[in-house]
Amino acid sequence: MKSLFLFSIFILFAFIMFTYVDIQDPQHGEQQVMAEDIVSSDEELHPYVKEQKEALIERADDIGITVVITDGYRSSEEQDELYAQGRTTSGEVVTNAEGGESYHNYGLAVDFAIENEDGELIWDIEYDGTGSGEPDWLEVADIAEELGFDWGGHWNDYPHLQMDFGLSVEELQEAKRH
């Protein structure tokens, strides 16, 4: 009887812990975030993304890397201007996403650069300003992924970090229409 009671307590504890993790961690609780909740916060980063962005900056600073956020939320108009760059306006192509097709448009993405000791922004993914033997970009990407970001370096967009909460751009677009 006592072992049945202890087993029941253990199951209850496990259920509570699983539920807590499911709500708190976007990697486990992706379905807890609704597209409608995200698109209602126009013109700013989603609060959790903003919180994790700040944690990224602090954790990188703790290991001697200065991270500068170069972009966050973008309007569809701003996204269209970037999309035109290198296509219909001068400059290099910097995005393949038109307005409404980027996680930036929903406050779920940031772009970053590394600041060197001279105060210059560095986009060189081989740069090792800390002398750790590992490029600073990879160290920052590791921290970002620990915090729940997906790193754009996995698809050749090295400055890009996003949290999609398991939602596709199409789901976000549909929610925005309603």
N, C-alpha and C positions, 0 to 999 in steps of 0.2 A: 504494500500500500504506500509506504514512504517513497519507494523508488518510482512509482507511478506519479506521485505528487511532484517529485523533483523533475521527472521527465516533462511533466506538463508545464512547470515553471520554465524549464529550459526552452521548450517550444515557444512559449509566450515571449520570452526574452528574445529569441532569434527572430520572431515575427516583428517585434517592435524595432529591433536593430535594422532589419531589412527594410522596413517601411521608412525609417529615418534616413537611411542611405538613399533610398529611392527618391525621396523628396529633396534632399540636400545636394545630391551630386548629379550634374547634368549627364555624365557618362552612364549612370545607372537609371536616372529618372527622366530620360528623354521624352517620354510620353506625358510627363506631368506638365510640360509647357505647351500651351495652346497657341496656334498661329495668331489667333485674334488678340491674345494678350501682347504679343510681340509687336504687331503692326499698329497697335494703339499708342505706342510710345514714339511717335514721329519725331524726327530731328534730334535724336540723342541716342547714345548707346543704351542697349538694354541694361538695366541695373546690375545684373549678375556679370555681364560681359565687362562692364565698367569696373566692377569690384575686382575681377580677375586680372584686368589690364593693370590696375594699380598694384596688385600683388606681384605681377610679372616684373614691373619696373623696380619694385623694392627688392625682390629676390635676386634679380640680375645685379642690382647695385651692391648687394651683399657680397657678391663674388667679383666685384670690380668692373662690371660692365654697365655702361650707361646706355639705356634703351630710350630712344625718343620715338614717341608715337607720331607718325607723320600724317595719318589720316584715320578717321573713324567713320561716323555716320556720314553718308552722302545722300543728297536728294537725287531723284531720278534725273533731274536736269543736269546736275553736276556729273552724274554717271554718264549721261549722253555726251557731254563735253569731253570727258576722258576717252570715251569710246571713239569719238571723231578724231582724236589725236592720232596722227600717223595714217589716217584714212582720208579724211576730207580737210583736215587742218594740218599744219606743220608739226613736226616732232615725231618721236618714236611711238609705236603702238605700246600702250601700257595696260590695256585691259581687253578682254574678249567679251565682256558683259555690257550689254546696253542697259539703259535705265530700267529699274525694276527687276533686273536679272542678277544683281549682286547682293550678297549678304550685307554689304555696306549699306544698302538702301533700307535695311530693316534694323540697323543698329546692332548687328551681330558680328561685325568684323572690324579689325583695325589693321593698319599697316605700320611697320616700324623700321627704324634704322638704328645703327650703332653709332654712338658719338665717340670719337677718339680723344686722346688727351689734349689735342690742339683745338677741340671744339668743332671739328669737322664731322659731318655725317658720312658714314661709311656704309656702302652697299656691297662691299667685297665679302663674299661668303667665306673666303679663306682667311680673313683678317683675324689675328690672334693678339689682340691688344693686352690681354692679361698675361701672356706668356705661359699659359697652361698646357700648351701642346695641342689644344683642341680649338678650332675656330669659334670665335665668340658667337657667331650666328647659330651654330649647332648647339652651343650651351644655352642660348636663349630659347631656341626651338624646343629643347628638352624640358626646360622650365615651363614653357607655354603648354606643352602637351600634358605635363603633370597637373597643370591647372585646369585642364579640360578643353583647351583650344585644339583645333585641327590646324596644322601648319601647312601653308601653301607650298613650302619647299618640296612636298611630296608630289606636287603637280607643276613644278617649275615657276611658282609665284612666291619667291623666297621672303619678301617682306610681309606677306599676308598671313593673318591669323583669324580664325573664325570659330564661332560656336553656333552650330545649326540646330541644336536640341532635337535632332532627329527629323527636322522639318526640311522639306525640299523648297526650292525657290518657288516652284509652282504652287505649293500649299500656302506660302506666304503671300503670293500674288492674289490667290483666290480669297484669302482672308481680308486683304486690303480692299478688294472690290466690294465687300459687304459691310 
